[in-house]
């Protein structure tokens, strides 16, 4: 499943850069073509970020990557009650 998400991630970012480049630099396109290119670029951006975040989460769970340094709920509540954050 992680390989499928990684493939989706690569395709999404490729679409973001390709259609984003078209939307920004294209000359001679109609307004509707520019809007479609911008929407496809935005879709690639959102999909790429979502796929990347799923890959990061999966790598932390599998032990491939170190866990993030986030506080657990009890430590966070204690720090907020002390005014440390």
C-alpha positions as CSV (number, residue, x, y, z in Angstrom):
1,X,0.0,0.0,0.0
2,X,2.9,2.4,0.7
3,X,4.2,1.9,-2.8
4,X,0.9,2.9,-4.2
5,X,0.8,6.0,-2.1
6,X,4.3,6.8,-3.1
7,X,3.4,6.5,-6.8
8,X,0.3,8.7,-6.2
9,X,2.6,11.2,-4.5
10,X,5.0,11.4,-7.4
11,X,2.2,11.7,-10.0
12,X,0.4,14.4,-7.9
13,X,3.6,16.5,-7.5
14,X,4.4,16.1,-11.2
15,X,0.9,17.3,-12.1
16,X,1.3,20.2,-9.7
17,X,4.5,21.4,-11.3
18,X,3.4,20.8,-14.9
19,X,0.0,22.4,-14.7
20,X,1.3,25.1,-12.4
21,X,4.0,26.0,-14.9
22,X,1.3,26.1,-17.7
23,X,-1.0,28.3,-15.6
24,X,1.8,30.8,-14.8
25,X,3.8,31.0,-18.1
26,X,1.4,30.1,-20.8
27,X,0.7,32.7,-23.5
28,X,-2.2,32.5,-25.9
29,X,-4.4,30.3,-23.8
30,X,-8.0,31.2,-23.2
31,X,-9.2,32.1,-19.7
32,X,-11.0,28.8,-19.3
33,X,-7.9,26.9,-20.2
34,X,-5.9,28.8,-17.6
35,X,-8.5,28.2,-14.9
36,X,-8.5,24.5,-15.7
37,X,-4.7,24.4,-15.5
38,X,-4.8,26.2,-12.2
39,X,-7.4,23.9,-10.8
40,X,-5.4,20.8,-11.9
41,X,-2.3,22.3,-10.3
42,X,-4.2,22.9,-7.1
43,X,-5.5,19.4,-7.1
44,X,-2.0,18.1,-7.6
45,X,-0.8,20.2,-4.6
46,X,-3.5,19.0,-2.3
47,X,-3.1,15.4,-3.3
48,X,0.7,15.6,-3.1
49,X,0.6,17.0,0.4
50,X,-2.0,14.4,1.6
51,X,0.0,11.5,0.1
52,X,3.2,12.8,1.6
53,X,1.7,13.1,5.0
54,X,0.4,9.6,4.8
55,X,3.8,8.3,3.8
56,X,5.4,10.2,6.8
57,X,2.9,8.7,9.2
58,X,3.4,5.2,7.8
59,X,7.2,5.5,8.0
60,X,7.0,6.6,11.7
61,X,4.7,3.7,12.5
62,X,6.9,1.1,10.8
63,X,10.0,2.4,12.6
64,X,11.7,3.4,9.3
65,X,11.8,7.1,10.5
66,X,12.2,8.5,14.0
67,X,9.0,9.6,15.8
68,X,8.4,13.3,15.9
69,X,9.2,15.1,19.1
70,X,5.5,15.9,19.9
71,X,4.4,15.9,23.5
72,X,1.8,13.4,24.6
73,X,-1.6,14.8,25.8
74,X,-0.7,14.6,29.6
75,X,2.7,16.4,29.2
76,X,1.1,19.0,26.9
77,X,-1.7,19.8,29.4
78,X,0.8,19.9,32.3
79,X,3.0,22.3,30.4
80,X,0.1,24.5,29.4
81,X,-1.2,24.6,33.0
82,X,2.3,25.7,34.2
83,X,2.5,28.4,31.5
84,X,5.6,26.9,29.9
85,X,4.3,27.1,26.4
